[in-house]
Amino acid sequence: MTTRRRWLPHPWLSLVLLGIWQLLVNQLSVGSLLLGLVLALLIPQLTRRFWPRPPTLYRPLVLARFALRVLGDIVVANVQVARLVLGPNARLRPAFVVYPLELRNEFAISVLANTISLTPGTVSADISDDHACLLIHGLDVPDAQELIDTIKQRYEKPLMEAFECSRP
């Protein structure tokens, strides 16, 4: 193990932790920055054994676009769900959909499942034992194939592009 990997086993995680800490503190000072740096170094050290095969970020700009897309989708989905919930209940068409996964890396599958659950109106309910399918519940699903195609294009394809570990 290299010296850099020993002190900074997950550099992206450390960077995200430092950013989140600064957002939580809501103040830029030497003390908050130092404490954020300590946390950003210690937390990955303490959780290192839970990451046996850390994912390799292949294209960070694709991941940044993915994050912006997810944030936009969350805002739009909130408005859509509010309309559905406040409207007549007869319009709701809830359904479970079996989503076939192209991703094979457990980390990338976890990111996809969490992304689906973060978007209002959908939730990842289960994953098959062979990690080939996700069971997704949708609040309003007029066409299951349309939901599958949307998730595949908007979420799964960018994740496959961003993480080297997801490549076949």
N, C-alpha and C positions, 0 to 999 in steps of 0.2 A: 504494500500500500504506500502510495506516495505521500510526502509530507503535506501537500495541499489537500489531498483526500482525507488525511487523518484529521486535520483541523477544520476542514470545510467539506464534509462528505456529500452534502446536497446544497450546492451554491444557490440554485434557484429557490429552493425552500427558504434558505437564509435570507435571501433578498425579499421574498414575499413576506416573511415574518417581520422583518425590519419595517417594511412599508405598512403593514397592517398595524404594527405597534404605534407607529407615528400617527396613523389615522385615528387610532383609539385614544391616544393621549391628546390629540388635537392641539399640539403646541410643539414648536421646534426650539429646543433648548439643548445645551450640552448634556445635561443630566438625562433627559429623555432619550437623546440619541445614543448615549453610552449604555443605558439600560437596554435599549432596543438592540444594540450590537451584541451585548452579553446574551440576551435571549436568543437572538438569531444564530449565535454560535453554539449555545448550550442545547437548545431543543433538538437540532439535528443530531448532535452527539448522543443525546439520551435516547433518541428513537432510531439510531442507526441499525440496530439488530432487527427492527421490524421492516427494514427495506433491503431484503436480500439481493434483489436485482433492481437497482434504481433505474428509472427510465432515462433514456438519452433524448434530450430535446434536439430535434433535427432541424427544425425551421421555426425559430422564435417569433418571427413576424406573422406567420400563419396562426400561431397560438394567440398572439395579441389580437389579430382580427377575429379569431374565434371567440375570445373573451368579450369583445365589443358586440359581436353578433348576439351572444347569449344575453348580455345586459339589455340590449334593445328588445330581444324576444321576450324577456321577463316583463318589461314595461308594457308591451303590446298585449301579452297574454293576461296581465292583470286587468286591463280594460275589458278584454273579451270575457274573462271569467266574471267580472262584476256585472256585465250586461246579462250573462246567462243566469247568474244567481238571482239578480233582481228582477228578471223577466219571468214569464210563465214557465213553470216546471215542465210542461208538456214538451218544450223544445229541447230538453236535455236528452242526449243519447249516450249514456255512459257505456263503456265497453272495455273489456280486457283484450289486448292485442299481443300476439307472440311476435317479437321482433328478432329476425335472424341477424346475428352479429358477424361482421367481417373482421373486427378487431380480435386479436388473440392474446394480447398482453393484459394481465390482470389490472395493472394501474390504469391503462387507457380505458378498459371496460368500466372501471370504477368512476373515472372522470365522466364518461358518457352517461352512466346510470345516475350520477349526481346531477348532471346537467339537466337530464330529463325531469328529475324530481324537483329541481329548482324552478323550472318553468311552470307557472300556475296552470292548473287544469290537467296536468299529467304527473304520474308518479311511477317510478320503477318498483314493481312489486316483488320480483323474484328473478333469479338467474338460474338457468339449467345447470345440472351437475357437470356437464361437459363444457360449460361456458360458451355454448353456441347460440343461445337464445336468451333474450330478456323478456320477462312478462311485464307489460306496461298497462296501467289503467289510465284511461282518458275520460275526462268529465263529459265531453261532447265529441263523439267520434262518428261522423256520418259515413266515412269511408276508411276502413282499416288500412288498405294499401296506400292511400294518400298520406296517412300518418307515418307509415313505415318509410315511404319515399322522402318525406319532409325531414325526418330525423336522420336518415342516411345522408342526404345532401347537405343539410345545415350543420350537423354535429359530427357524425361518424367520419365522413370523408376528410374534414379538416384535421381531426385527431389522428387519422392514419397518416396524413401528410406531415403533421407537426412532430410526431414522436417516431423516432427510428425504430423503437421497440415494437411498433405495430405493423411494420412492413412484413409482407409475406416472405 
